[in-house]
Structure formats: C-alpha cells, structure tokens
Amino acid sequence: MSDHTMTFRLGEGRKAVAPCTIVIFGASGDLTVRKLIPALYHLFKDKQMPPSFRVVGFARREKTDASWRAELRAGLDQFSRTKPVDEAVWAAFSANLHYCMGDLTDTAAYARLEALLTSFGSGPLRENLLFYLAISPSQFGIVAENVHRAGLLHQDGTAWQRLVVEKPFGHDLASAHTLNSELTRFATEQQVFRIDHYLGKETVQNILMFRFSNAIFERLWNRDSIDHVQITVSEKLGVGDRGGYYEEAGAIRDMLQNHILQVLALVAMEPPVSLEAEDVRDEKVKLLKSIRPLTPEDVAKQVVRGQYFAGTVAGQPRPGYRQEIKVKPDSNVETYVAAKLYIDNWRWSGVPFYLRTGKNLPLSASEVRIQFRRTPNVLFAAQCGDKLDPNALTLRLQPNEGISLRFNGKVPGTSLAVRPVRMHFSYDSEFGAYTPEAYERLLLEAMAGDATLFIRRDEVETAWSIVDSIRAGWEGKPLTNHEFYAAGTWGPIAAEDLLAQSGHAWRDPQPIT
Ligand code: BG6
C-alpha cells in the first residue's frame, strides 16, 4: 500500500446509518432553507443518506408537500454549495420531503405528525426519529413534551429518537441549566445533540488529528515550548438584519461562549482515552474547568470589549452598531471581545491564551496561532538584536484552510542575515476542493448516533460559567470611549494594549493572495 492510500477514516467501522425520519421543527425558518436542506441534498447526492429516509417539515404556515418542495428547490439555487443543482438527484431526493402544518403548542398538530409518520409504515421510518429543533430555545421544552406525549419520544427500545438543538443554548448558566432540565424531563442526555457548527468544520476536526498523530508537535505542546496562543475569529460582516437577536447576545454569547471556547478546548485538552464521544468530551470539560475563573478585577485587566462605529470595510461604507436596525441608539452591547485567559493545569500553567472575535473587522478569518518561545539569541544578536522572530504555527480554520509553520532562515548572500520564512500546507492543493458544509457532517453524525461533535450538558454549562464571570465584570459599566472602534479596523486600541502589557502583539490574519 502506498503512502497515499494509507488513509485512516474516523467514520470507518461505524455502524451504517439506519433508515430514519428527520422532523424539522421551525421548517419555515432560515436555517432549513439555507443549511439543513442543502446539507441533506448533498448527503443524498454523495450517497451518504440511509437507504430509505423521510424529512418532515413542521411549521405554522399553510403549505403542501408540493409547495414546500418548490420553496426548498428555489432556495437550493441560492444556497447549494454545488451548482447547478442536479435535477435528477433533486427529484429523487425531494420525493422524501413532507410538510406537516401545525403550531408547536397544539397537541392536535402532534397527532397529525404521528399519523403522517405512521403512514410511512410501522418500521424504522416511524420509529427512528431525529427531531431537529430549529426554533427558539424557549420552545424546546414544549416540543420535547409534546413529541413525548404523542408517543414519538421514548427513552428505551431498539429504535432511537434524538433531539438536535441549535444555539443559543441559554443566555447564561442559570438559563442553560433550566433548558437542560426541560429537555431531560422527556429525553436522556444521550438523546440530546447540541450543535456547535464549528465542530462540523473539517479544519476544526483536524485540530485533534494534527495534535495527536504528529510526534514532532505534540512533544512541544506545553508551557516549556509555547510562549502564548492566539485564537482569532474575525468577521467582515456587521450584524446586518440580526440586530434584534444581537442586542440580547453580543459577541461574547454569540461567538465566545460556543465556537471560540470549543476551539480552545480542542487546542489545549489532554489526549482522550479514545475517540469515543464520552472520552473526547470528558477531556474538553476538564480543560474548560481548568480555565482560571475571573473576578471583576481580573475582567477589567484581562478582557476588552468593543463596539463598532461607522466606517468602511473593503471600500464599503458601514453604519455604526447603534444605527443598525433593531439596535438601541445608546446600546452597550459589545460587537467585539478579546480576552486573556490562563489554564491552570500542568501543561499550560503561566501560558496566556488570547481570544478575540468581532464584527465589521477588515476580513473574515478564523485562525489559531501557536507562538513558541524564543531561542536564546546568542549567535545572531549582532545581526538581529533582540528581533529574532519566534517560531509560530498557524492553523487556518477558514478561509484558505491550511497550516503554516514559520521559522528563521538565512537570507542567501554573503552577509549573515536571518529572516522568517514559511512552510505551508493547504487543504485545497493537498486534497482538492473537498468542502462539505459543517451541517452535512453534523446531520450524518446525529443520524448515526455519534455525539463526539456535539456539546454535552456539563460542557455547555461550564462554558456559560466562564462567560457569566466576564459579564459580571461588565455589569453596570457602560462602554467608554476607548472601547469603540471604526468598522473596518481590527478592534479597539485597548485590545492591542492587552497583549502589549506582556510584550506580545496580535498577529492579524492575512488576506488571501
Ligand atoms: C454563528 C453566529 O454562530 O456563527 C454568527 O451566530 C456568526 O454571528 C457565525 O456570523 C460565524 O460562522 P462561520 O461559519 O461563518 O464562521
């Protein structure tokens, strides 16, 4: 077997996905047309769906199977990652789509849903059920209760039923706790699949592969060799038409509580005992619990928030946050957050982890940068002073997915000059343009019953306790002048100072050339 064919796939050895029905609550919403149906269509196209399946859309608006299918077909033109849409594949796929009109609180609607599922026969299409809750979290409890009462959600038996829930999973620890309790009144924790779409991204999954399949890096992955870590998730877009939601969330709840802390956990966790869901999630929780709690005084020193005012991004004028639709003109909601966290365990003691995310920044890019310690600068002090660059490893999660290693090299010539050079790995050139959407992987895993890429109850609650402590430090403190930044810049000056205090500087993601 050549090197090229010696591939190891995580999914291999996993049971084939059994026939099932996916019921989408909130089927008229954006997520269904933008993400869920395109993902299912591609899974079908790539022959990854079970041999038989149905998708039932449940929502209040009056529609027929035919009108729902037509709506989704139109959406696919816009949101499919492959174009044009393959009409033969769509025809075969869409024959499995059905619509059930109903209100989430109306028990009669669940009886109609039950009748529709029963019309699929008495086998797995009626019994193996994936309930996708693309609805407001305030309705999770009522849906779980109603599907249970309609005899569609059991906690035992040979068939399976699962609940997939979207973020926001609560707005603080107490509300997340309540949501968890509501869901687990009618389902076991093993039946609840909490989505964080970052975990469905190939490059995020690769963090564990990269760390634990390469001896050269893992040996250096600790406080002895690493000076600090930076995690940047920058976004070029402002809040757009999501002002109403964003006023309740802000950058810390929208991005840090979930996506960024998940990436941090994968970058910093200990090797799991196995790749089984519980083993991986045990280690992530352990890591999150090792993050040093922040007092309000620590928050003042270690966390920077910001809000954008009017500016230009890539030549386009952008309004300030306070001028966005459904945003209060004196809003104090943060559209940017940067934090310096410490992980109090043996591996990471004393190593700062800098996290940042923001809207209306110069470009959209997610990166993890591992900065190694400097070498003792004895030999090159005459040429470089104390400027010899430290080595750095950058994991580019998106776009331009890949990994780069920066090290120093001799500039060719007779003089002894040293400068940083790079070694690049790019997904595209190595593997071709294989870019499944995160939702494809996540839906497949949920159907297969593998919870590795989903967030466990204690994980979500631990992440909220970190965010709550930061928010407590902000409580009652309006934004001050130095916490604003112009749209199109890299955030408030205070974020630069946060690193400068320790002699560090942000490394901004570079545009693709
Ligand atoms: C979502 C947030 O969870 O993630 C959005 O609600 C954000 O505000 C989005 O834009 C970013 O996801 P991605 O996959 O585009 O990096």
Residues whose N, C-alpha, C, O or C-beta is under 5 A from the ligand:
A	BS01	BG6	D254
